[in-house]
Amino acid sequence: MEVLFARCSGLDVHKQSVVACIRIQQDDGRVEVSRKRFGTTTNELRSLSEWLVSLNVTQVAMESTGVYWKPVYNILHPVLDVWVVNARHLQQVPGRKTDESDAEWIAKLMSHGLLERSFIPEESQRDLRDLTRYRTRLKQEKSNAANRLHKILEDANIKLTSVATSIQGVSARLMLEALIADEQSPEEMAQLAQKRMRSKIPQLVEALTGQVREHHRFMLQELLYQLDSLNQRIETLDRRIAELTQPYADLIRRIDAIPGVGPRTAEVILAEVGFSVEAWPSSKKLAAWACVCPGNHESAGKRKSGKRRKGQKWLVSALVEAAWAASRTKETYLASQFHRLRARRGPKRAAMAVAHSILTIVYHLLADPNAEFDELGGDFLLKRNKEQEQRRAVKTLQTIGYNVTLTPIAA
């Protein structure tokens, strides 16, 4: 088998140790293998880097094991060409897979070019990823706290969530604080409604009549504290993310023009994909990396399950959320695509297809700095092939018993 890298190394990374194996292919075909174990502290990793450089190693490969690969990558990346390999891809290649021979096996695969490197973004993009992912987690915790608040109210026979659109709105917050204080009657608490909620005062009086105990008041107060804390932390993250993405404000504006995509979703997409698409030669490659395209499973000439691969959960979640938002827009191409596919494939697959389309649009906006989003309209597919749509409509009417004569409308 052809040798692509004559001097390479494989690393078996653990929490407290790194086993390095250097594989050197001599001109006469002989293979020299050297192994050495290092710790994972900064000084130990610097010693590893010096050892690899002293033996003229050019490429280094290691599995992406949890977060333990990051310290190794941070030290080796400035001086060596480091390949971080998906552990699932590596394990699919048959061979010796014991703890002692892992590093040697990785080095051998690396020398023959049988590994595919993962996309590792620049340090600034990794920082932005940490912020957007942490913000997403905080929003999930906020949603969980709101659900707990709803459960406590139900346990106290308070049906406020059946009347108020949002339990975290201004009117609902005033009423919750009044419930905790236990100083007002349901009629008085209902009068705290603001603006449009005042039209629901009779329903609020009924909803606020319950059996609130001291335990319920304590839990409600704790949950409100938690929600206030989460809101404050999310606002802090929003400001920090806005600072880091300020140089790309125009790019965020262009991505924000896509139906269903807001500024926060645009920030998540840029944090996961990056501010350029140099790592992907086409939009299809990007969609495959993001795991929003159908799977490819064919055997004996038969196409089998097209289930997509699992991965890139942060990006996929943001794209699918944007797809559901786009499905509720009016007279847009993405909404028409969603409803057309929903009838045949179901809502979830339709949402994933729209997410794929959104990512394709983002790819072209990133590839061309002067490109702007151009809305095709909800009737784009109808107008693209008018004759086919005419035949389909006429056939449908004839099937239910009508003779049809088509007369064009004057322009």
Buried (B, 14 or more C-beta within 10 A) or exposed (E): EEBEBBBBBBBBBBEEEBBBBBBBBEEEEEEEEBBBEBEBEEEBBEBBBEBBEEEEBEBBBBBBBEEBBBBBBEBBBEEBBBBBBBBEBBEEEEEEEEEEBBBBBBBBBBBBBBBEBBEBBEEEBEBBBEBBBBBBEBBEBBEEBBEBBBEBBBBBEBBBBEBBEEBBBEBBBBBBBBBBEEEBEBEEBBBBBEEEBEEBBEBBBEBBBBEBEEEBBEBBBBBBEBBEBBEEBBEEBBEBBEEBBEEBEEBBEBBBBBBBBBBBBBBBBBBBBBBEBEEBEEBEBBBBBBBBBBEEEEEEEEEEEEEBBEEBEBBBBBBBBBBBBBBEBEEBBBBBBBEEBBEEEEBEBBBBBBBBBBBBBBBEBBBEEEEEBEBBEBEEBEEEEEEEBEEEEBEEEEEEEEEEEEEEEEE
